[in-house]
Amino acid sequence: MKLSDEQSKVLLDTLKTRFKKNSNRHQGIEWDDVEKKLLANPKKIWSLNEMEATGGEPDVVGKDEKTGEVIFVDCAAESPKGRRSVCYDQEALESRKEYKPKNSAMGMAAAMGIKILNEEQYKDLQGLSRFDTKTSSWLETPADIRKLGGAIFGDWRYGHVFIYHNGAESYYGARGFRGVLKV
């Protein structure tokens, strides 16, 4: 779970370019500060590489005021291609009798060392630009909904952010998940 020096350099260059191109996402945050935090956390660099490799286009979207951590979120226009056609979690995956997807959103996120966005984070992201205009993204689901077999997802349609529900075992070619990573 560590990248080579060359892989790290390539990723950091990609992240720096994206950071500078999209300065509206992280006003008041300097790249040098972000890079220092990343270099001190090789596991986080590995996780960001996983986000990038699956089509997430991670970028800084803010700072946690309590901890001082920088917040990265998948900022690809549509739900990351390498993370689509997944059900919500392991329980949902195991409940399918046939036509099982290869993975679950929660399982993939854990393996990548990230968390999936919650409803509030998703709405905040949508305040930066328009995301998921043709796709949708699973969101961290409250326990009371999940206990009843459901899970929530969001998208942008008709000029609004919509949060919907579905059976947690469902999966669609246009539904994936977006991740968040604090460094």
C-alpha positions as CSV (number, residue, x, y, z in Angstrom):
1,M,0.0,0.0,0.0
2,K,2.8,2.4,-0.9
3,L,3.6,3.8,-4.3
4,S,7.1,4.0,-5.8
5,D,8.7,7.4,-5.8
6,E,8.0,7.7,-9.5
7,Q,4.4,6.8,-9.1
8,S,4.0,9.3,-6.2
9,K,5.6,12.0,-8.3
10,V,3.3,11.4,-11.3
11,L,0.2,11.4,-9.0
12,L,1.3,14.6,-7.1
13,D,1.9,16.4,-10.4
14,T,-1.6,15.4,-11.6
15,L,-3.1,16.5,-8.3
16,K,-1.2,19.8,-8.4
17,T,-2.3,20.6,-11.9
18,R,-6.0,19.8,-11.0
19,F,-5.7,21.9,-7.8
20,K,-4.4,24.9,-9.7
21,K,-7.0,24.5,-12.5
22,N,-9.9,24.4,-10.1
23,S,-8.9,27.0,-7.5
24,N,-12.6,27.8,-6.8
25,R,-13.0,24.5,-5.0
26,H,-10.4,25.3,-2.3
27,Q,-10.0,29.0,-1.7
28,G,-7.6,29.9,1.0
29,I,-5.7,26.6,0.8
30,E,-2.2,26.5,-0.6
31,W,-0.8,23.6,-2.6
32,D,2.5,23.6,-0.7
33,D,0.6,22.9,2.5
34,V,-1.4,20.1,0.8
35,E,1.8,18.5,-0.6
36,K,3.5,18.5,2.8
37,K,0.5,16.7,4.4
38,L,0.5,14.2,1.5
39,L,4.3,13.5,1.7
40,A,3.9,12.8,5.4
41,N,1.2,10.2,4.7
42,P,2.2,7.6,2.0
43,K,-0.9,5.5,2.7
44,K,-3.1,8.5,1.8
45,I,-1.1,9.0,-1.4
46,W,-1.8,5.4,-2.2
47,S,-5.6,5.9,-1.5
48,L,-5.6,9.0,-3.8
49,N,-3.9,6.9,-6.5
50,E,-6.7,4.4,-6.2
51,M,-9.3,7.2,-6.5
52,E,-7.5,8.5,-9.6
53,A,-7.1,5.0,-11.1
54,T,-10.8,4.3,-10.9
55,G,-11.7,7.6,-12.6
56,G,-12.5,9.8,-9.6
57,E,-10.3,12.8,-10.4
58,P,-9.8,13.6,-6.7
59,D,-9.3,17.3,-5.7
60,V,-9.2,19.3,-2.5
61,V,-12.6,20.7,-1.6
62,G,-11.9,22.2,1.8
63,K,-10.4,21.8,5.2
64,D,-11.7,20.3,8.4
65,E,-11.8,23.2,10.8
66,K,-11.6,20.9,13.8
67,T,-8.6,18.8,12.8
68,G,-6.9,20.9,10.1
69,E,-7.0,18.0,7.7
70,V,-7.4,18.7,4.0
71,I,-10.5,17.1,2.4
72,F,-10.2,15.4,-1.0
73,V,-13.3,14.3,-2.9
74,D,-13.9,12.7,-6.2
75,C,-14.6,15.6,-8.6
76,A,-15.1,13.7,-11.9
77,A,-18.2,15.1,-13.7
78,E,-19.9,11.7,-13.5
79,S,-19.8,8.9,-11.0
80,P,-16.3,7.3,-11.4
81,K,-16.3,4.7,-14.2
82,G,-14.2,2.2,-12.4
83,R,-16.6,2.1,-9.5
84,R,-20.0,1.6,-11.2
85,S,-22.3,-1.5,-11.3
86,V,-21.8,-2.1,-7.6
87,C,-24.5,-2.7,-4.9
88,Y,-24.3,-0.8,-1.6
89,D,-22.5,-3.1,0.9
90,Q,-21.3,-6.7,1.6
91,E,-24.7,-7.6,3.2
92,A,-26.5,-6.6,0.0
93,L,-23.9,-8.4,-2.1
94,E,-24.4,-11.6,-0.1
95,S,-28.2,-11.3,-0.3
96,R,-28.3,-11.5,-4.1
97,K,-29.1,-15.0,-5.3
98,E,-28.0,-14.5,-8.9
99,Y,-26.5,-11.9,-11.1
100,K,-24.2,-10.6,-8.4
101,P,-22.1,-7.6,-9.1
102,K,-18.4,-8.0,-8.6
103,N,-18.2,-5.7,-5.6
104,S,-20.0,-3.3,-3.3
105,A,-19.5,0.4,-2.8
106,M,-18.7,0.1,0.8
107,G,-16.3,-2.8,0.2
108,M,-14.5,-1.0,-2.5
109,A,-14.2,2.2,-0.5
110,A,-12.8,0.3,2.5
111,A,-10.3,-1.5,0.2
112,M,-9.2,1.9,-1.2
113,G,-8.8,3.4,2.3
114,I,-11.6,6.0,1.7
115,K,-15.2,6.6,2.8
116,I,-18.2,7.2,0.6
117,L,-19.8,10.6,0.7
118,N,-22.7,11.2,3.1
119,E,-25.7,13.3,2.1
120,E,-24.3,16.5,3.5
121,Q,-21.0,16.1,1.7
122,Y,-22.7,15.3,-1.5
123,K,-24.8,18.4,-1.4
124,D,-21.7,20.5,-0.5
125,L,-20.0,19.0,-3.6
126,Q,-22.9,19.9,-5.8
127,G,-22.5,23.5,-4.5
128,L,-19.1,23.6,-6.3
129,S,-20.3,22.5,-9.7
130,R,-22.7,20.1,-11.3
131,F,-21.9,16.4,-10.8
132,D,-23.8,13.2,-11.7
133,T,-26.0,14.8,-14.4
134,K,-26.1,11.5,-16.3
135,T,-25.1,9.1,-13.5
136,S,-25.8,8.7,-9.8
137,S,-23.7,7.9,-6.7
138,W,-24.4,5.7,-3.7
139,L,-24.2,7.7,-0.4
140,E,-23.5,6.7,3.1
141,T,-26.8,5.4,4.3
142,P,-28.3,6.1,7.8
143,A,-28.5,2.9,9.9
144,D,-32.3,3.0,10.2
145,I,-32.7,3.0,6.4
146,R,-30.1,0.3,5.9
147,K,-31.7,-1.9,8.6
148,L,-34.9,-2.0,6.5
149,G,-32.9,-3.1,3.4
150,G,-32.6,0.3,1.7
151,A,-29.7,2.6,0.7
152,I,-29.6,6.1,-0.6
153,F,-28.0,7.7,-3.6
154,G,-27.9,11.1,-5.2
155,D,-27.7,12.9,-8.6
156,W,-28.3,16.2,-10.2
157,R,-31.4,16.6,-12.4
158,Y,-33.7,19.5,-13.3
159,G,-31.6,22.1,-11.6
160,H,-31.6,20.3,-8.2
161,V,-29.8,17.8,-6.1
162,F,-32.0,14.7,-5.6
163,I,-31.5,12.1,-2.9
164,Y,-33.3,8.9,-3.6
165,H,-33.6,5.4,-2.1
166,N,-33.3,1.9,-3.6
167,G,-32.8,-1.6,-2.3
168,A,-29.2,-1.9,-1.2
169,E,-28.7,-5.0,-3.3
170,S,-29.6,-3.2,-6.6
171,Y,-26.9,-2.1,-9.0
172,Y,-26.8,-0.2,-12.3
173,G,-24.3,0.6,-14.9
174,A,-24.7,4.3,-14.3
175,R,-24.5,4.2,-10.5
176,G,-21.2,4.2,-8.6
177,F,-19.9,6.0,-5.6
178,R,-17.8,9.1,-4.8
179,G,-15.1,8.9,-2.1
180,V,-13.8,11.3,0.5
181,L,-10.3,11.2,2.0
182,K,-9.0,13.5,4.8
183,V,-5.2,14.1,5.0
